[in-house]
């Protein structure tokens, strides 16, 4: 698959870094059945409930299946510094917990999970920020005609920016490797 095809796959489907081989080819996961995703959600929720109990942190776990992916949210009605600590600086702890939860699902079901974990609405807030970043970059490109390189971000976040840039009628491409992978927005 060419780099162009990989970028197209990114615009059609969220691809995690593990979904791209060393030669840059995307390997999209097979469609998951609803019952498989529900099982994945149940396993993930059990794992996270146990984690919250061990850490003595209050939180409610919501499970939602949409677009062929399981979304798990941990929320609380009260302000909780403890839940905020599970997000960490720039979502680093949240990303680690998401990976641990995915490993728990893999261990229990023998199927690789693509679940998305959110804590205290961090991802929703971050999505709003990323859309603003995409709008600002698009405005800069339209004004100057010069490409704009954005900060490095996760595959999930790059997907959000790719979609926002496409909606604004511009082009975006991922460049770089590993933790330095970032998006460049251009007019063509």
Buried (B, 14 or more C-beta within 10 A) or exposed (E): BEBEEBBEBBBEBBBBEEBBEEEEBBEEBEEBEEEBBBBBBBBBBBBBBEBBEEEEBEBEBEBEBEEBBBBBBBBBEEEBEBBEEBBBEEBEBBBEBBBBBBEBBBEBBEBBBBBBBBBBBBBEEBBEEBBEBBBEBBEBBEEEEEBBEBEBBBBBBBBBBBBBBEEBEBBBBBEEEEEEBBBBBBEE
